[in-house]
Amino acid sequence: MNMEARVGAVVEGGQRALNSAAAAAHGSILDAGARRFLQQQHNNSHQQHSQLGTIQQLLAGGIAGAFSKTCTAPLARLTILFQVQGMHSDVTALSKASIWREASRVMNEEGFRAFWKGNLVTIAHRLPYSSVSFYAYERYKSLLQSVLGVENHGGNGTADLAVHFIGGGMAGITAASATYPLDLVRTRLAAQRNTIYYRGILHAFHTICREEGFLGLYKGLGATLLGVGPSIAISFSVYESLRSFWQSKRPNDSTVMASLACGSLSGIASSTATFPLDLVRRRMQLEGAGGRARVYTTGLFGAFAHIIQTEGLRGMYRGILPEYYKVVPGVGIVFMTYETLKMLLSCTPSNY
């Protein structure tokens, strides 16, 4: 899943200096997030991480996530436009849709800047989302290590795996729940075409609360949280398998390139498996938007059934191609940005 429910990239001390924790949400393991370095980098990474204060960790994680989202915003908007096409459109006309045709339409009808429509609220969402993801993961990891008696630098492999998996899942749920209203507003702004119903972030919040009530800001949260666990499980297991295989075959390769490659592939695997949940989440977020009649009135599973019945199984993957296209640059940008900021900020004294 693109998972805005995917956990943002998280820093791991010790032998696991970087690991994804959403994404997916779609994502998402942010958009398959930043990953781990090898054991040979353990000493430098751990020393660098120990120098980062709380504020610095939050700042680095937030900026990395926001910058990555801004760079991939055109593909993200195309994904959302494709995902919601089947709600109020003639399904027979959807077969003519293509990335190039939709991109041309946006350019001709809305202008080049429209590819970044909703990006301001995306950044407003991504800064706290990534920050909470990074910070919550470190706190949950420390708590779980204390409860399970797992040392930072080795020990029980099964318990260590449980720490990363459970900690990542809890961090993803925490971040997604805390910032969900911003994600919903972002979706509604990005889904607008020529008719502008929401004039900005504050107007959208006010209008939604007035017309749909406070709980209207949490439409689709169930699908978001439901996708956190599977997204992390798939991303983590695929990354681990690919990374181990890569190490065994090409031990002298650059650790950064290997991490980027394995992280991208694990992100693609995670997106493929959880994309239907992300699509349903987007559509539920748009229920009642702009005064339109509700389409899915029977809950999460009823929405799945309705989409499959009216659009077929293919309808569950509407918009998957632009989602794929943004995985590789998304992983690379967040990985390199976070590592660069971490090195810069580690030189800055912190009392937090």
N, C-alpha and C positions, 0 to 999 in steps of 0.2 A: 504494500500500500504506500502511496506517496506518503502517507502518514505524516500529515502534520502530526500525526500521532506517533510517527516514528520518533525514536529518541535521538536527540542531537548527539554529535560525536562526543565521546568522553575520554578524559585522560586517565590512564591507569599508571600508577606508580609501580615500581619493581619491574618484574620481567614482562609485565603487560602494560607498556607505556601508553599505547593507544588502543582503544577498542570501541566499537560502535555500541551505543546504548540506546531514536528513532529514532517517520521514517519520519511511518510509515506512517506510521504510521505509519503520503504517499508519501514521509516520510518520512524518513523517513527513513537509532540508526537513521540519522538525518540524511533524507534523500540518499541512503546507504552510508552515510557518515564517515568520519576519519577512523583509522584502524590502528593496529598495534605494531610496534617495532619489534625486532628480534632481541633475543637474550643478550647478544653482544653489545647492544646499546643500553643495557640496563643501568649501568652506573651513571652515565651522563644524564639519561632521561630522568632517573629518580632524583638526582641532585637538582636538576632544573625544575622539576615539578615541586620539590620541597621548598624552593625559593619563591614560588608563586603564592601570594596571599589570596584571600577569598575574593576581594574586589577585582584583583587582576584576573583570576580564573573566570569570573563572570563576564568581565569586559572582553577577554580574548574569545570566549565561546560565543558571546552575543554578536560581536563584530564579524567573526568568521561565518556564522550562520546567515547574517543579514547580507554580507557581501556576496556569498554564494547564491542566495535567492535573487538578488538584483541582477546578477549576470545571467541567470537562467530564467528570468521572468517571462520573456516571450514564449518559451516552450511551456512554461507552467500555465500561462493564460490559455494557450491553445489546448492544453490538456483539459482544463476546466470547461472551455467552450464545447469540446467534443463530448465530455462526460454528461453534460446537461441537455444535449440536443434532443434526446428522445422524450423529454418531459412534456413539451407543448408543441412538438413538431410532427408533421406527417412522417411516419416511419418509412414510408416508401421513398421519400425524398432523401433519406439519410444515406442511401447506398451511393449517392453521388458525392458525398463528403470526402475530402482529402486534405492533408496537411497544407499542401501548396494552395489549394483553392480557398481554404479558410484563412490562411495567412494573407492571400491577395485581397480577400474581402475586407479583412481588418484594415489593411493598408489603404484601400480605396475608399472605404466608407467612414473609417474612424481616424485615419492618419497613423503615422509611424509611432507616435507617442502612446497610442492606444495599446501597444504590446506591453506596456508597463502599467496599464490600468489596474489599480488596486495594489501597486507595489509599495506605496507608502504604508498602507496598513499591513502589508506583508512584513516589512521591516519592523513596524511597531509590534507585530506578533513575534517575529523571529528573534529579536533581541532578548525579550524575556524568556521565550521558549527555549532557545539554545542555552541561555545562561542557567535557567532552572534545571535543564537536562544535565549539563555538566556538573553543576553544584550538587544537585540531588543525588546523582550517581555516586559521587565521591562520599557523600554522607551515608547513603544506604550501604555502600560497599564496606565502609569502616564498621558500621553497625553489624552487618552480617559476618564480617571477619571476626568480630569480637564474640558474637553469639556462637559461631561454628568453631572458633578456635583456630582459624586459618591464618598463618603468618603471611605477611606481605610478600615475602621473597621465596616462595616455594611451599612444599608440603603436599597435602592431599590434593591430587589432581581433580578428583570428583567434587570435593567440597569447594575447591577454587572455581571450577566451572559453574557450580551452583551460585556462588557469590556473584559472578559476572552476569549470569542469566537473570537471576531474581532481582539483583540490583538494577540492571538495565530496564527490566519490565516495570519495576516500581517507579523508577525515574521517569519513564515514558508516560505512565499514567498520571504522575504528579504534574509534569510539564503540560501535558495535553489538557488536563482538567483546569489548571490555573489560567491558561491562556485561550481557552476555547472560544469565548465570545469574539475575540479578535480574528480567529480563524474563520468563523462564520461570516463576519462582516467582510473579510477579505474575499471570500467566495462570492458573496452577493455583488460586490463592486466589480469583480473580475468578470462575472457572468453577464453584466449589463452590456448591451450592444448599442444601438442608436438611441433607444429610449432611456433617458436617465431618470431613474426613480429615486435613487439615493445620491445626494449631492456631495457626500464626503463621509468621513469616518464618524464624526459626531452626529451628523444628520441621520446616518444609518442606525446608529445605536438608539437615538431618540425615536425614530420611526418604528423600529422593530419593537421596542418596549411599549410604545403607545398602541400599536396595532395587534401585536401578538403576545404581549405580556413579557415579563422578565424571563420566563422559561423559554421564550422564543429564541433567546440567545444561545440556547443549548440544544437546538434541534440537531440530531445526527450524532450526538456525543456517544451514544451506545455503540454505533458502528465504529467510531474512532477507537474507543477503549477496547472493543472486541478484537481489533486488528493489531494492537500493540504486542501482545504475546507471540502470535504466529510470526509477525514481522521480525522480531528480535531473534526468535528461535531459528528461523530460516537464514537470516543474514549471518548470525553468529556461526551456525553449523557449516554453512557453505563456505564462509570465509576461512574457518579453521581448516576445513578439508583441503581447499585450494592452496592455502598458505603452506600447509605441511607438505603437500605434493610438490609445490614449487621449490621449497627448500631442499627436498630430497633429490630433485632433478637438476636444479641450478643453484647450488648453495652460494655461489660467488656473485649472483646478480644484485643489483642495487635494491636495498630494502625498501626505499621509498617507492620505486617503480613497481616492485612486487606488491606492496601494500595497496597502491592505487589500482592496479590491475585486479587483484583479488577482491578489493572492496567494491569495485565497479560491477564485477560479475555477481557478487553476492547481492548487490543492490538490485540488479536486473532480476535475479531469482526471486527475491523478496517481493518486488513490484508485481511480477507475474502472478505469484500465488495470492497476494492480498489485494490486487487491483479492484476486483468486484466490490469488496468492502468499501474501498475509497470512493468508487463511483456512487454507490448507494448513499454514502455519507454526504457527498456533494449534493445529490438530488434532494435528500432530506433537509439539508441546510437551506435549500431554496423553496421549500414548501411554504406557500402563502406569501411569498415575496411579491411586492408590488401589487398586492390586492388580488392576485390570481387565485383561482380555486385550487384546493389541495388535490394532488394526484395520487399520493400513496397514503391511504387512510387505515391501513391494517398493520402498521408497525414495520419493524426492520425486516422480518422474514416475509411479510406480505409484500414489501417493496421488491425483494428479490424475485418472488414469484411473478409479480406483475411485469417486471422488466423482461424476464425470460419468456413470458407468455406473449408479450407484444413485440419484442425486438429480437427474441431468440438468444441463444447463449452468446453469440457474437456481441450482442448489446452490452453484456457485462464487461467487455474489454474495449468499449468505445473510448478512444483517446490514449490507448496504451503506447502507440508509436512515439508521440512527443514526450511521453513519460520516459521511455527508453533513452531517447536522445539526450535528455538532460542528466541522466544518471552519471555518466562518465565525467563531464565537466563539473557537475555538482560535487562529486566526491573529491576530485582533484583540487578544486578551488577551496573548499572548506578545509581539506587536509593541509594544504600548503599555507593558507592564511593563518590557520590556528597555530601551526608550528612556528611560523615567523613571528607572530604576536607573542607566543609563549617565550621565545628566545629574547625578544625585546623587553618584555615586561619582567622577565626574571632578573634583569639588571636593575630594576627599579625597586628600592626598598619599600616594604609594606609592613604596616603595624597591625593589619587585619588578619 
